[in-house]
Amino acid sequence: MSLPVLHEMIRTCQLCPLGKTRILAVPGEGPARPRVMLIGEAPGRNEDESGRPFFGAAGKRLDALLENAGLNRNDVFITSVVKCRPPNNRVPTLEEATTCKTHYLEKQILLLQPVLIGLMGRTAIQHVLGEPIDLTRMHGQKIERKGQTYVILYHPAAMIYNQSLKPIMEADFKTLAAL
């Protein structure tokens, strides 16, 4: 299976209830062979309307974090665990996250073969790694699981609500870039 075929499957997916409430599914975007892949939680309103990942306020924060770390958004593949917006931006259910992860996210990772995956926020960490990780203690750290290297990151939206996280998140993204 190719990435374009997988992304078309995502755009037409009806495997969970989110397929009925979304405007546009958001497969993700970036190069076909990225060194870095970033995974967030789920699309928000702006992403649902545009079909593009991290296109709203959190996307502006992400762009600034990448630029500050010397990374270009066009060189990074950006996606989310869940490909459709949960109503009212609620946290995805276990069923929604598991469905997207097993049908789409795991296949994206296999097709893209990133050297490094940045897990942005608790939902991404929990569903990709399948284990609880203390984000406040482990942020910015590199971990290896099943031959894949991950970096634990705060979700860019966290900066919207807590400006004191900005220097911490900037340092974590610089760690990501250095790796």
KANOR-V193662 format. One record per run of one state. SS is the DSSP state (h for helix, s for strand, l for the rest). FROM is the first residue (numbers start at 1). TO is the last residue. Records with the same first field share a line. If there is no record, write none. Layout:
# KANOR-V193662
SS->FROM-TO / FROM-TO
This chain:
# KANOR-V193662
l->1-2 / 12-17 / 22-28 / 30-35 / 41-44 / 51-56 / 69-72 / 81-86 / 90-93 / 113-115 / 121-121 / 130-134 / 139-141 / 146-147 / 154-157 / 162-162 / 179-179
h->3-11 / 18-21 / 45-50 / 57-68 / 73-75 / 87-89 / 94-112 / 122-129 / 135-138 / 158-161 / 163-178
s->29-29 / 36-40 / 76-80 / 116-120 / 142-145 / 148-153
